[in-house]
Amino acid sequence: MITEAFRRLVLLAVFNTDVTRYPGQAGSIPVRLRSSPGRSVAATAFVSFAAREVCVDRRRDIPRTDVVLADPRLRAATERLGREPVKAAVHAAQQRARAGKLAPEDVTDAAVAGLPGTAGGLRPVLNATGVVLHTNLGRAALSSAAVDAIVAASGATDVELDLSSGKRARRGRTALAALAAAVPRAEAVHVVNNGAAALVLAATALAAGREIVVSRGEMVEIGDGFRLPDLLESTGARLREVGTTNRTSPADYAAAVGPETGFILKVHPSNFVVRGFTSAAPVRSLTGFGVPVVVDIGSGLLAADPLLPDEPDAAGTLRDGADLVIASGDKLLGGPQAGLLLGSAALVERLRRHPLARALRVDKLTLAALEATVAGPVPPTWQALRYDPEELRERTVRLCARLDRAGAEVIPSVAVVGGGGAPELQLASWSLSLPLAYAEPLRHADPPVVGRVERGRLLLDLRCVPSAADELVLRAILAAGD
Ligand SMILES: *Cc1c(COP(=O)(O)O)cnc(C)c1O
């Protein structure tokens, strides 16, 4: 009760300017309340409810779990979601009643209102961060075509069966064919769990007990403490480092290549840029040494795109002479988490036949989503990257106009690709700027709205929010200010 009272009163204090002092319920903390009639009534009603709570203990009136669960709405929910999520919603409502935040007779309704949308614990979130591929928000958002493909493949499916002959068929052959068709230069393709798995498979199959020749300028950490050198060495391959942090020449590679070489590895330093006195050996300069050239391009751009001139793409890298290209599925490709391996038929076949490949193989759902991403409509990632700033400004202004909130304004801002890709690219954007105190209640909205904090303000960039969800953002902001 006290925490809830405190939260509400503090919110009032934060969001209103026209205030009077009021001795609140939260111990000795002086609380400020707005003096406008509407707000005062709400606040006073709340405080008197609190006072009543002190005199009459209504906790014994809280209905028992089995009584609440017998409600037809909750019985239906148990069918749909299973018993545990429904019980958790009931317990949460009872807990709020015990804490005096809910009247006992409202427990059942509150449990119904608190039911999760699905039996899974992951909640859909509105990404208003202006970071298109946000790692903490699951990187690429899938297209509805990809979601439909996942649903279609979720039951029994012909992932490894040829329906015309009735015989076993290559797993995920239509997804692999779609990927191969998107990158005609690749003689063969293979898909594993993620980019890191693709690297591990290549290192294990082509260089275990031997050497991987790699530039010191490309020994990168990809995030959350994961370092590619550690990942590669975990396979039993040895790293043969060449060049320096800022400069590596083709001659450095030439001097290091020998009978122990498994392959030359080039890694796109996707999440940082080195400037100044720098040079790197282009893929083209490394193809004559008689060993495979494997290139980890990171982000999964299949073909060059003018929006991202500094991002390497699979087709261009193969054209430059790479034998094998490695990329992620859930970065700039805009698909599900996956590791793509494209290139020489002989190398891809060696990887595919290696025992480790079975441990890294992808699920039917991934194959379904990948195919729908590669062959289907423009995924949300690219809609967000190409969003017209003027349209974004108009949407944000419309939202702001309906807010009627002091402290809300529309400001120009900068959006980024994120997900460890295109670190230099700045996308001209617009944001709704709000007082910082909105951040927490917006994260607790349904669905949660996640913005970003910049110079002490909460910025909401609608670039990655479907326009159909603007109404939900509006409602969340209005509710947060109440
Ligand atoms: C992101 C990235 C990886 C790791 O890929 P995951 O799909 O996250 O496992 C590896 N190398 C580079 C260059 C990357 O950008």
The ligand as an SDF file (V2000), in Angstrom:
LIG
                    3D

 15 15  0  0  0  0  0  0  0  0999 V2000
   27.2500  -10.7240  -34.9080 C   0  0  0  0  0  0  0  0  0  0  0  0
   28.5440  -11.2450  -35.3610 C   0  0  0  0  0  0  0  0  0  0  0  0
   28.9310  -12.5600  -35.0660 C   0  0  0  0  0  0  0  0  0  0  0  0
   28.0810  -13.4690  -34.2180 C   0  0  0  0  0  0  0  0  0  0  0  0
   26.9080  -13.8470  -34.8550 O   0  0  0  0  0  0  0  0  0  0  0  0
   25.6890  -14.4050  -34.0000 P   0  0  0  0  0  0  0  0  0  0  0  0
   24.6300  -14.6880  -35.0150 O   0  0  0  0  0  0  0  0  0  0  0  0
   25.3230  -13.3610  -33.0180 O   0  0  0  0  0  0  0  0  0  0  0  0
   26.1780  -15.6500  -33.3230 O   0  0  0  0  0  0  0  0  0  0  0  0
   30.1360  -13.0000  -35.5300 C   0  0  0  0  0  0  0  0  0  0  0  0
   30.9340  -12.2000  -36.2740 N   0  0  0  0  0  0  0  0  0  0  0  0
   30.5900  -10.9460  -36.5960 C   0  0  0  0  0  0  0  0  0  0  0  0
   31.5170  -10.1200  -37.4180 C   0  0  0  0  0  0  0  0  0  0  0  0
   29.3900  -10.4190  -36.1420 C   0  0  0  0  0  0  0  0  0  0  0  0
   29.0510   -9.1670  -36.4620 O   0  0  0  0  0  0  0  0  0  0  0  0
  1  2  1  0
  2  3  1  0
  2 14  2  0
  3  4  1  0
  3 10  2  0
  4  5  1  0
  5  6  1  0
  6  7  2  0
  6  8  1  0
  6  9  1  0
 10 11  1  0
 11 12  2  0
 12 13  1  0
 12 14  1  0
 14 15  1  0
M  END
$$$$
